[in-house]
Amino acid sequence: MNEEQLNELRQKVQNLALDYQKKDDFTGWFEVIYTDALGNHEAVPWAKMQPHPCLENWLKTKDITNKKALVIGCGLGDDSEFLAEKGANVTAFDIAPASIEWCKKRFNNSSVNYLVADLLNLDDSWRNSFDLIFESRTIQALPINIRRKVIEAIAILLKAKGTLLVVTRIRETEDTPDSPPWPVSEEELSYFNEYGYEEINRIPYSDPNNPSIKQALIEYQRKDRQI
């Protein structure tokens, strides 16, 4: 895909997200992206067809054997499969049915439990249930006016002393960007503190296609506290 096509795809994503936001539907556009792709991963701008490099690096020094792991907004499943390869018992979900169908076709013998689910309306049995949660660029894909609700929905899923990994763009101000993605501010990240989270590590990284954009993997641990 050339630069012109990439720009057209980015514009399509931005227009869809804003159009759905006007209808108070903050997630319906994800299904449109996956169905319009017609099986071509290049038409899904966040699909890299490999685990996120930050996750790969983090796991070089960690043992997650038999840990109960959750992948939020799993996309086409590469991060989920990598966690499973490293020994975790993985549940992965996405709001888009076409995404989950695609995962199941790609990895038809997978041990990962792939599910269609809505982050803002998860089963209460998931509360305080996971040892490890991986969230890559889902928070930033949802509007700022529901950000506190999104962060709360993630925060309550982790067990006490569990680990949350957040991969995100970070914005320098509290001003609201005009269009998605909506990078996360430091104030918004501080919402995790209200649920007993402590930032353990922050590893900056750069996207070769967007070297000027501030991005990081942020590692949190939840203190010995359940909600």
Secondary structure, DSSP 4 states (H G I P E B T S, - for coil): --HHHHHHHHHHHHHHHHHHHHTT-SSHHHHHHHHHHTT-GGGSTT--SS--HHHHHHHTT---TT-EEEEES-TTSHHHHHHHHTT-EEEEEES-HHHHHHHHHHTTT--SEEEE--GGG--GGGTT-EEEEEEESSGGGS-GGGHHHHHHHHHTTEEEEEEEEEEEEB-SSSSPPSSSS-PBPHHHHGGGGGGTEEEEEEEEEEETTEEEEEEEEEEEEE-S---
